[in-house]
Amino acid sequence: MDELMTLGQFSARTRLSRKALRIYEAQELLLPVHVDPHSGYRFYSPDQVHRPRLIGLLRRVDMPLERIAVMLDLPPDSAVKAIRSHWVELDERHVGRRELVRYLQDLLSERQDEMFEVKTRDMPRQKVISTHRHLTADQLPAFIDEAHGKLSKHLTGSGATAEGRWFVIYHGVVDETSDGPVEVALPFSGAVEPHEDLGVRLEPARTEAYTTLPKSLVRFPDILRGYDAVERWLNERQLTVVLSPREVYFAADWDLLGDDEPACDIAFPFTLAAELENAGRP
């Protein structure tokens, strides 16, 4: 027992706070080699000094404890790759935040982006097969890809034909705390039965205001500029949104599109405010 260190001694040796060491213990990242059953005092071995120091350094590069727990058990070559992968993610996140700051600066200064041309179109009533889910922003890209593939596969298996562009409807806000829901819909012709979480319904005829984005702008936060442009156009003309906004995608295979090619419409179904008011009168 003499060669073991108390929690205080171990804290001083590793230059980590007692609070941090207790958090690591709670996460089972670093367990004492001995806990006195009567006093509850914790004791550590000198052989354990390297591990908490490494954990502390990894936390300083914003690696989550859950990922650290996995990485610590990897062989050296795999651990190096894991750190490199984490750093790439951090770098991409930093670029995304820099773009978001630029967007916020433009938004707060009420600087309008004139690059978006807003048009209108009349859309017919459509039969669609769709699926929806409550999810947060980090789950959105994977869900859209998964849902589109699942819808297409079910149409093919049913002998039906996709007809028109597929779209993603946002029935509520999607961010880090708000979870939509989001619906992915694919228009079709033919006969299709609902299956599991796939439903069949009619999308009503509508008039849409929309703007077209190249592939390079169909990413967060650049895509928000398209939404802002259409909403501003509607507000200036006293038009009222009557259905949830949607992103209408041009191609089934996203990878085939070049960055400058048209890739997506941001569309808002609308009506005149006066027409909406009259519709509610007897």
N, C-alpha and C positions, 0 to 999 in steps of 0.2 A: 504494500500500500504506500510505502514511503516514496517510491518513484513516481507516483501519480500526482497530478496537479488538481487543486481545487478549481472551482469555477472562476474565482477571482484571479488566481494565478494563471489559469489558461487564457482568460480574457486579456491579461497584461501581456502574455507571451505572444498571442496572436494579433494584438492591437485591435481587437473587435470588442464591442460592448457586450455586457451580459445580456441585454435585451436581444441583440442580434443572435447570440449563441442559443438563447432559448427559442427564438423563432426557427433557427435551423434544426433544433431538436424536435420541435413540434412538427416540422415538415419531414422529419426523419432523414434529413441530410447529414446530420452529425449527432450521434448518440454518445452519451458518456459511457465509459467502459465500466463504471460502477456507480450505483446510487445507494447511499446508506439507507437501509430500510427504516431506521428510527428517525434520523434527522432530515432525510431527504436531500442531503448534500450530494453534489455531483462531482465526480472525479474523472479526469481525462489523462490519457497517455501522451508522452512526448511525441509518439509516432503520429498523433492526430493533428499536429500543429499545421502541417501543410494544407490539409483539406479546407479548414475554414478560411484560411488566407485566400485560397483559390476561389472559394465561394464569394468572398467579399469583393475580389477583383472582378469576377463575372457580373456581380450585381452593379458594379460601377459602369459597366457597358450595357446596362439595362436588360440583362438576360433574366427572364422570369425564373423564379425558384423551381417551377415545375420542369422547365427545360434544363436547368442546372442539374436536377436530380438524375435526369437521363444521361446528360453529358459526362458526369463524374464517373459513370460506370463503363464508359467507352474506352477502347484501346487508344493509345496516343494519336495515331494517324486519323482515326475517326473523330476524336475530340477536336483536333486541329481543323478538320473540315466543318465540324459543327459550329465552331467559333467563326470561321470564315463566312459560313452561310448566314449566321446571325448578324454579322456586320453588314452584309449585303442588304439584308432586310432593313436594318437601321438606316442605311444610306438611302434606300428607296423611300422609306417613311419620311426622312428629312426632306427629300425633294418634294414629296407630296405636301408636306406642311408648308414649305416655302411657296408652293403654288397656291395653297389655301390662303396664306397671308396676303398674297398679291390680290387674290379675288376679294378678300375682305376689305382691303384698302380701296379697291374700286367701288365696292358696294357702299361703304360708309361715306365715300366722297361723292356718291351718286354719279359716278362716271359711267356713261352709257357706252356699250360696245355696239358700234354701227355695222359690224361685219355680218350680223345675222339678218337675213331677209325673211320676213314673216309673210306667209301666204295663207289662203283658205282653200278648202276643198270639201265637197260633199261625199260622204261615205255611205254606201248602201248597208242595209241590214245584213249581218253576217252570222252564219253558223260557226261557232268556235268550239274547239276542245281546249280546256284550260286546267290549270292546277294552281293553287295558291298556298301561301305559307306565311306565318308570322316569323320574321327574322330581323336581325340587326345588320348594319352595313357590312361588317366583315364577312358575313355569311352569304351576301347577295350574289357575287359573281359565280360562285360554285352552284348556287341554287338555279340561277338562270340557265347556265350550261346544262345542268342535269335535267331540268324541266323541259327545255326545248328538245333535247335528245329523246326523252321519254315520250313526249307528245308525238313527235315525228314517227317514232317506232310503232306507237299504237295505231296511228293513221295507216301506216303501211300494212301492218298486220290485219287491219280491218278492211283493206281494199278500198279505202277512201283516198282522196287526193287533196293535198295542201293547196289552198287557193288564196293567193294574196300574201302579204307580208305578215310575219309573226310580230307580236308586240308584248310589251311588259307594262302592266297597269299598276300604278302606285295608289292604292286605296287609303294610304296613310303615310305619315312621315317615316322614313327609314334612316336611322343614324345609329350612334353608339348605344342609345338608350330607348329609342322608339322602334317598334317592330312591324310597321306597316298596317295591314298585310300587303303582300305583293302577289300579283297574279300574272302568270305567263300564259298567253293565249295564241292559238294557231287556227286561222280560218281554214275551212275545208268544204269540200263537196262530197256527197255520198252518204252512206249510213255508218254511224259510229255509235257504239254503246259506251256508257260510262264504265270506268274500270278503276278500282281501288281509289286513289285520290284524284283521278282524272274525271272531270265533269264535262258535259256537253250543254251549251246554252246558246241563246241568240244575243248577239251584240247589236243594239238598236242602231237604226239609221241616224246619222249625225252630221253636223257641220263642224269641221275642225280648223283651228288656227295652228299652223305648224312652221317650224324652221328646220332646215336640213343641216346636219353636222358631218364634217369629214371624220374619218376614223380617228385621227389624231386628237380630236376634241371630245371623243366619247369616253371620257375618263373623269374621275373626280379630282379637283373641283371644276375643271373646264366645262363639263357638261352643264353645270349650274348656270352658266352664262346663257346657254340656249333656253333654259327654263325662264330665266329672268327676261329675256328678250320677248318671248311669247306672252308672258304675263303682263309686261309693260304695254305691249301692243293692244291686248284685250282691255286693259284699264283705260288707256287713252281713248278708246272707242266705246266705253261703257258697255262692254260685252260681259256676260256672266257665264262662268264655267258651269256646265251641267252634268258632266261625267268626270271621273278621275283622269288625271293626266297620264299619258303613256309615252313610252319610247318604242318607235316602230322601226324594226331592223330590216335592212335590205337583203342581206345575204345569210344563207344557212351556215356557210363556212366562213367564219370571221377571219381566219388566217389568210384567205385568198385576197383580201382587200388591202390596197396600199394605203398609207397614212393620209394621203390627200384625196382619196376617193370618197364619195358620199356613202355614208354608212348607216345613218340613223336619223329619223325625224323625231323631234320633240313636239308632241301634238296635244292640244287642249280642246275637247268638244265644248261648244259654246252656243249661246243664244243671246238675243237682245234682251237687256234687262226689262224693257217695256213688255216684250212678248212673254217673258216669264211671269211678270206681274199679272197680265191679262189672263194667262192660262189658269191662274188660281181663282179667278172670279167666276161666280155662277152665271 
